[in-house]
Every structure is written in structure tokens, then in C-alpha cells.
């Protein structure tokens, strides 16, 4: 019996295992001598190499939102009252960037304007990344 695995398949397995390791590290499945945040930062760095940029951005944003919800930064009741947010990938470009279409409710549009644009401006002016902000936030949270 001969089994052949192509690079894409192996990369997908590594990516899935790393994402599961990240989740399990948050749930306390492992006894970690180091800071959990350090492990998660290392996993994020490796995942960034295995994912296309848009996929990594979506994954990192999901982690940031989950962290914010866990620490009460979002009012989940307001979120439940609004309609859905639909994001459609229109095209992935050769340089790794992508074009998306967003269908927003008025509530989501307000949140995007109040939070998303401010983040974009601060990131552009200071050069700070989402990973760095999350890292600093975790340090404050201790």
C-alpha cells in the first residue's frame, strides 16, 4: 500500500492541529510552565505562515472578538437582537490581498464606523498590529 500526501494536504493538517492547540491552550488542557499568552503568540506566528493573509486575518479577528466577549467588552444581548452580517469574498488577488463585500445592518454599520475605522487609523499611524494589541491587553489583564 502506498500513501502519497501533497504539500497542500500536509499544510492543512498542520494548520488544523495548530488551531486546535491554540483553542486547547485557552481551555487549560495542558500544564504550561510558560505564560499561556506566549504559547498562543508562538502558535499565531506559525499559523500566519500556513494561512493565506485573508484567512489569517479572519482567524485572528475571531480570536480577538472571542476574547473581548469573554471579558465583557461586547453586549451580547445587543448582538442577538440584530440581523446577520454577511461577508462575501469577491476575489483573492495574487499579492495575497482580497476584495470583500459586506452586507450590514445599521447596528453593524455603526459599530464598524465607531470601532473598525478607528482601529485602522490607529494601526496606520502607529504601525501597531492586532497581535501586539492583544498581547499588551493580555499583559494588563493579569
N, C-alpha and C positions, 0 to 999 in steps of 0.2 A: 504494500500500500504506500503510495506516495502522496504527500500533502504539500501543496505549494501555497504560500501566502505572499500576496503582493504588498508593496510598501504602504499603500493606502489602507489596507486592511489592518496591518500591524499598527499604523499610526492611530487608527480609530480605536483599537483595543487599548493602547496606551492612554489615549485621551479619556476614554470612559473610566478606566481604572483610576486615573488621577482625579477626575471629578468625584468619583465615589470616595476616594481617600480624603479629599477636601471636606466632603459632607460628614464623613465619619469622624474626622478630627474635631469638628464642631460639636459632635454629639458625645464626646468623651469616650469613644470606643477604645482609644489607645492611651497607655500611660506614656506621656511625653515628658521627658526631662526638661526640654526647652519650652519656651513660650509657644503656645498653640498658634499665635499670630505669625511667628517666624516660620513655622512649618507651612502655614497657609500661604504666606508670601512666596515661599520657595515653590510650592505647587503651582501657584498662579503664574510665576515666571516660566516654569516649564510648559504649562498649558498654553501660554501665549505663543510658544514656538510650534506647538502642534495644531493650533487652530488658525483658520483664516481670520483676518482682523475683525470683520463684522461679527463672526461667531464668538470671538473672544470678548468683544465689547458687549454683546448681549449677555453672555455668561457673567461677566464682571458686574454689569448693571443689575442682573438678577440677584447676585450676592449682596450688592450694596442695598438694594430695596429690602431684601430679607433681613439684613442686619438692622436697618432703620425700623422696620416693623417690629422686630424683636425688642428694640429699645424704646418703643412708643413714639417714634418720630412721625408716624403717619396715623391718622384717624381711620381705622379700618372700617368703621361704620359708614363714613362718607364714601369710601371706595365701593362698598357694597351697593350703595344707592345709585351710583352712576352706571351708565351703559358701558358696553365694552369698548376697548381701544383696539383697533385693528391696525397692524403694521404689515405692510406688504413689501417684500423685496422685489424691486423692479429690475435691477441689473447689478451684477458684480463686475467691477472693472478690473483690467489687467494689473493695475498698480495696487490692488488689494482693497481699494475703497468700494463703496456701494451706494446705490441710489434707492431710497425707500419712499413709500407713500404711507402717510399717516391719516387715518380716519379717526377724528377726535370728537368727543362730546365737549360741550362748553366748559365743563368742570376740568377735564383733562387739558384742554387748551389753556385755561388759566394757570393750572399747575405747571405746564410746560413753560409758559412765559415767565412765571414767577421764579421757578427753580432751574429749569434746564438752561435757559438763556444766561442766567446769572452764573451758572457753573461754567458755561462755555467762555464767557468773558473772563472770569477769574482764571481759568486754565490757560487761556490765550495770553493774558497779561503776565501771569506769574510763572507759567510753564509747569505748574503742578499737575500731577496725574491723579486719576481716580484711585489707583493703588496707593499712592503716597498719602492721600487724604484719609483713606480707610485705615492705613497703618497708624497715622497720627491720632485718629479718632479712637482706635483700639487702645493706644497708649493712655489716652485721657480717661478711658472707661475703666481702667484698672484701679 
